[in-house]
């Protein structure tokens, strides 16, 4: 494969890790990494935390050092977007008019923040890129209260960060608790109480009807009739896959690039997709899935690299989902399926601050389906091992975790 070229479109974690994995798998040809942003490839999870807080400089976010780029022999094309994929000609067309011929192309263009449906003059922000956070930081520097619309991972993390910076913060979401789509209320309610204890005004179960004004003087109108005043508003209401540039490619595009179980586009055996933009046939599910988690992008990049290099040994991609969230001094780690579990058991105490415990979930057949660990990594590690091994009896796992918690919580001997 030394004469072949792989073009990776997207310079965030999925694209970077796919390119590096190609080298680990033994690919000896040309690898071109295309990125719309001119900044060197950077990691995005710290944007809503350490970078927003000003604790980390840009170099702490780097996904690729110059040494790593040279070691992997990667050709970077940054600051120029891919605008078209010509599948018949095996070419990627860039915004500057140049084209890149490929033998395989990996689509890793990720997702973009769902734009605000409310159109104030200014002062309304989203978080997805460095430029987004730099703009938000500039408005925060002017002071004043902040309204965060959305209680998912981005909204809740940003609310915690902004509150820690000393701002008055109101967090609004039509769902009943924070992280409602990831965890059940058994975790969401303690998390909401954490925000309240730290001084955030939480408004869950209520939506936003409108945002008017401009930076420094914004009005947020809620569905319960309340009106909030804000200097700055952050909108974190999800993301949409960056697949518009593929509209005329002939690929099947439906909430992302539709792929087979090997993460290969269903209409071309030389087009692959990874990360937030990929919608693939996980063998565990009846329909295609699209996962917006950092770990998924990394693991999917490795899976695609293997399948490109080893065409005679294609491996289906069926990951064990994992996501984490840092809010104040709480670390939540989630493995498997939590909110979709049929029943749950709480081990430890999530009502204290800082909490230490876990929520364990099962399906209707009495098998472990997921674990949410709060400031206690052991259940996460043990749960991941059990889920990877296959069917794990829920009652046995609960008993094991209760015994473990009793052991670590026992007072030290005098």
PyMOL commands that set and color helices and strands:
alter all, ss='L'
color gray80, all
select helices_A, chain A and resi 13-24+45-48+58-61+66-71+130-140+153-164+185-197+244-246+275-277+294-309+377-389+394-409
alter helices_A, ss='H'
color red, helices_A
select strands_A, chain A and resi 5-9+30-35+74-78+82-86+91-94+99-101+104-107+111-113+124-125+146-149+169-173+201-204+208-214+217-222+227-230+232-235+239-241+257-258+271-273+278-279+322-327+330-336+343-349+356-362+368-374
alter strands_A, ss='S'
color yellow, strands_A
deselect
rebuild
show_as cartoon
